Amino acid sequence: MFKKVLISDDLGSINQGVLSVVNKLNIKETQQVQYCDDAYLKIKKAILDDAPFDLLITDLSFVKDHREQKYSSGEALIIALNKEFPKLKVIAYSVEDRLQKVRLLINLHNTNAYVCKGRNGLLELEKAIQTVYKNKIFLSPQVAQALNPKTNLEINDFDITLITLLSKGFSQDDISIYLKNKNITPSSLSSIEKHLNKLRIQFKANNAIHLVAIVKDLGLI
């Protein structure tokens, strides 16, 4: 089993829950941080001291406060660590269950497990730690289809925003106004029409309502 684990979550109560799981597995040394920058520095220092961490368990969303951070999210931390310390095992522990997010973290940034916080979160986290220790990938059941080839569709954050707004009853004119107010580009009506047409073709949807239904079924929104 892993000997040295770092837990990174801005909520102390969550940290304690994760710590209880780690202690149950008889891991010798566990440290906790509430900022991604602190996690990065601890991991880097541990390597320099020739006493590296074996595993990082990190949340993805961190609430901003008075302290300025280089790494403002767990995702940013994971990306940086994968580039500098690719041998470090990483488990993402998050309330977010978007398949696109899971797929990117696993396939592109070599995250070893994705566990969804919730009723069975801690039980799944225990399984994840054991699975990752065996050099295998673990996904919570609700996001397991993220690595299914049938859901391996190219869709970016802008596309997700468009479909999400459609699901809330926004018209294309409404979406254009919303994007302009949020300084999101492209925001022109013609660009929105082109993107939605592309998505309808890509997902083989008959119309906007059908498109929203398909994307929801795939767990992308």
matplotlib code that plots the C-alpha trace (Angstrom):
import matplotlib.pyplot as plt

x = [0.0, 1.0, 3.3, 3.0, -0.2, -1.1, -4.8, -5.7, -9.2, -10.2, -12.9, -11.6, -14.6, -13.9, -10.2, -11.2, -13.4, -10.7, -8.2, -10.4, -10.3, -6.5, -6.1, -8.3, -5.8, -2.9, -1.0, 2.0, 2.2, -0.6, -0.4, -3.2, -3.4, -6.2, -4.5, -3.3, -0.1, 0.7, 0.1, 2.5, 5.2, 4.9, 5.2, 8.2, 10.0, 9.4, 11.0, 14.0, 14.3, 14.3, 11.1, 8.4, 4.7, 3.2, -0.3, -2.2, -5.9, -7.3, -10.6, -11.0, -12.9, -11.3, -13.1, -11.1, -10.2, -7.8, -4.8, -3.5, -2.9, -0.8, -2.9, -6.5, -8.0, -7.3, -7.3, -4.6, -2.6, -3.0, -1.9, 1.3, 2.2, 1.7, 4.2, 6.8, 6.3, 4.6, 5.3, 3.1, -0.3, -3.3, -6.9, -9.4, -12.2, -14.9, -18.6, -18.3, -19.5, -19.1, -17.8, -15.8, -13.9, -13.3, -12.1, -9.6, -8.1, -7.7, -6.6, -4.7, -3.4, -2.8, -5.0, -5.3, -8.8, -11.9, -14.1, -17.4, -18.2, -21.6, -23.4, -20.9, -18.0, -15.8, -16.4, -15.5, -12.4, -11.2, -11.7, -9.9, -6.8, -6.6, -7.1, -4.6, -2.0, -2.4, -1.6, -5.2, -7.7, -10.7, -13.9, -17.0, -20.0, -21.7, -18.8, -17.6, -18.9, -16.4, -13.9, -16.4, -15.5, -19.1, -19.0, -15.6, -17.0, -15.2, -16.9, -15.4, -16.4, -18.0, -20.2, -21.1, -22.1, -24.3, -26.1, -26.5, -28.2, -30.4, -31.5, -32.5, -34.9, -32.6, -33.3, -30.3, -30.9, -30.9, -27.6, -26.0, -26.9, -25.8, -22.4, -21.8, -22.7, -20.2, -17.5, -17.5, -16.5, -17.7, -21.0, -22.5, -25.8, -24.3, -21.4, -23.9, -26.0, -22.9, -21.8, -25.3, -25.6, -22.2, -23.3, -26.6, -24.7, -22.1, -24.7, -27.1, -29.8, -33.0, -33.4, -32.3, -34.5, -33.2, -29.6, -30.1, -31.6, -28.7, -26.1, -27.8, -28.0, -24.3, -23.7, -21.9, -24.2]
y = [0.0, 3.6, 4.9, 8.7, 10.5, 14.2, 15.4, 18.7, 20.2, 23.6, 22.2, 20.8, 18.5, 16.9, 16.5, 14.7, 12.3, 11.5, 11.2, 8.5, 6.5, 6.8, 5.8, 2.8, 1.6, 1.8, 4.4, 5.4, 9.2, 11.5, 15.3, 17.8, 21.2, 23.6, 25.4, 24.0, 26.1, 24.5, 21.1, 21.8, 23.2, 20.2, 17.7, 19.6, 19.8, 16.2, 15.2, 17.4, 15.9, 12.4, 11.5, 11.9, 11.5, 8.3, 9.7, 13.0, 13.1, 16.5, 18.3, 20.2, 23.3, 25.6, 28.7, 31.9, 34.0, 36.8, 34.7, 34.9, 31.5, 30.4, 27.2, 28.2, 24.8, 21.2, 20.8, 23.4, 21.6, 18.2, 19.6, 21.2, 18.1, 15.8, 17.9, 18.1, 14.9, 12.3, 9.4, 10.9, 9.0, 11.3, 10.8, 13.6, 13.7, 16.1, 16.9, 17.6, 14.7, 16.0, 13.2, 15.7, 16.8, 13.2, 12.2, 15.1, 14.5, 10.8, 10.7, 14.0, 14.7, 11.1, 11.3, 7.8, 7.9, 10.1, 9.8, 11.7, 13.1, 12.0, 9.4, 6.6, 8.9, 7.7, 4.0, 4.6, 6.6, 3.6, 1.4, 4.0, 4.1, 0.3, 0.2, 2.9, 1.2, -1.8, 0.6, 0.5, 3.3, 3.8, 5.8, 6.3, 4.5, 7.7, 8.8, 5.3, 5.8, 8.8, 6.3, 4.5, 5.0, 5.6, 8.8, 9.9, 12.9, 16.1, 18.8, 21.8, 24.2, 26.7, 23.9, 22.8, 26.4, 26.7, 23.4, 24.2, 27.6, 25.8, 23.3, 26.3, 27.6, 30.3, 31.2, 31.7, 35.5, 35.1, 33.1, 35.8, 38.5, 36.3, 35.6, 39.3, 40.3, 37.7, 38.8, 35.2, 34.9, 34.2, 35.7, 36.7, 35.0, 33.5, 31.9, 30.4, 29.0, 27.5, 25.9, 24.5, 23.1, 21.4, 19.9, 18.7, 16.9, 15.5, 14.1, 13.2, 15.3, 16.2, 19.5, 21.6, 19.7, 16.4, 17.7, 18.6, 15.2, 13.3, 15.4, 15.0, 11.2, 11.1, 13.0, 15.9, 18.5]
z = [0.0, -0.4, 2.3, 1.9, 0.9, 0.5, 0.8, -0.8, -0.2, 1.0, 3.3, 6.6, 7.0, 3.6, 4.5, 7.7, 5.8, 3.3, 6.2, 7.8, 4.6, 4.4, 8.0, 7.5, 4.9, 7.3, 5.3, 7.4, 6.6, 5.6, 5.2, 4.5, 2.8, 1.9, -1.0, -4.3, -4.1, -0.8, -2.3, -5.2, -2.8, -0.5, -3.4, -4.9, -1.5, -0.7, -4.0, -3.3, 0.2, -1.5, 0.4, -2.3, -1.9, -3.5, -4.0, -4.2, -3.5, -4.5, -5.0, -8.2, -7.0, -4.5, -3.2, -3.7, -0.7, 0.2, -0.7, -4.3, -5.8, -8.8, -9.0, -8.4, -9.0, -8.5, -12.3, -12.7, -10.0, -11.7, -15.1, -13.5, -11.5, -14.5, -16.5, -13.7, -11.7, -14.0, -11.7, -8.9, -8.6, -8.5, -7.5, -8.3, -5.7, -6.8, -6.9, -10.6, -12.8, -16.3, -18.6, -20.7, -17.6, -16.5, -19.9, -20.2, -16.8, -17.4, -21.0, -21.3, -17.9, -16.7, -13.6, -12.1, -10.7, -10.6, -7.6, -7.2, -3.9, -2.6, -0.6, -1.6, -2.2, 0.7, -0.1, -3.7, -2.6, -0.6, -3.7, -5.8, -3.6, -3.7, -7.5, -8.2, -6.0, -8.4, -11.3, -12.6, -13.4, -11.2, -12.0, -9.9, -11.5, -12.5, -14.7, -15.8, -19.3, -19.8, -21.3, -23.4, -27.1, -27.9, -25.8, -27.2, -29.0, -29.5, -27.5, -25.8, -23.0, -25.4, -26.8, -23.3, -22.5, -25.6, -24.9, -21.2, -22.1, -24.6, -21.9, -19.8, -22.5, -24.0, -27.7, -30.0, -29.6, -25.8, -26.0, -28.1, -25.6, -22.6, -24.2, -25.0, -21.4, -20.1, -22.7, -24.1, -27.8, -30.4, -29.4, -32.8, -33.8, -36.9, -34.9, -32.5, -35.4, -36.9, -33.7, -32.9, -36.5, -36.1, -32.8, -34.2, -37.0, -34.7, -32.3, -35.1, -33.4, -35.2, -33.5, -30.5, -28.0, -29.3, -29.0, -25.4, -24.6, -26.2, -24.4, -21.1, -21.6, -22.2, -19.0, -20.7, -19.0]

ax = plt.figure().add_subplot(projection="3d")
ax.plot(x, y, z, "-o")
ax.set_aspect("equal")
plt.show()
